[in-house]
Amino acid sequence: SMFAWAPIPNKFKNRGSLEFAKELMLKADVAVSPGVAFGEYGEGFVRIGLVENEQRIRQAAKNIKLLLQ
């Protein structure tokens, strides 16, 4: 599929997937889908769309890395 499921990093787990997705959008300029939107078993994960070009995906990864440091 064109999506990857990623677990929420431990330091953000207590906030849930919705709040982590908001944090990524506001502070890293990266949009992901919160796992909770896909049912109870999605909580604790975010779904990342891999539909952009390679350069944009690399930039998103770099932005996320900076946020997590």
N, C-alpha and C positions, 0 to 999 in steps of 0.2 A: 504494500500500500504506500501511499505518499505521505504517511504520517509516522511519527515516532512517539512512543509513550515514554516519558521521563519521570522518575520519582522526584518528589520535592526534596530539596536538600534538608538535612536534619535541622539546621538552624531556623528553617521556615515552616517545618511540619506542624507546629502548634497553631499556626495561622490558617492552615487549610489551603486547598488548591485555588479557590476563588481569590483569596487575598494575595496569594503568591502570583497568580496571573496578573492581577492589577498592578502589583509591584513591578513586574517585568515590563508592563506596558508604560507605566509612568516614569520609571527610573532607567530602563534599559532600551526603551523604544522598540520593544519586541512584543508582538501579539501572539499569545498561545491560548488554547482552550483549556479551562479548568476541568480536571477530571470529573469533578462532582456533576458536571453537566451531562455526563454519560451514565449516571447511575451510582448507586452506593459503592460499587467496587472500583469506581474511578477516582474516588477521593484518595488523596496522597500522591496523585500524579497530575501532570499536564500533558496535553497532546500538542505536538509541534508539527505544523504543516511543512512539508518539504517541497513546496510548489514554486518557490522562488529560484532565481538563478544562483549559481554557486557563490558568486561574490557577495550577494545579499545574505545568504545563509552563513557565510564565514563572518560577516560583520555582525550579524545577530549573535552568533556564538561568542564573539569577542565582547560584545556589550554585556551579555549574560555573565561571562567570566569576570568582568570588572565589577558587576553588582555583587557577585558572590564572594569577592575577596574582602 
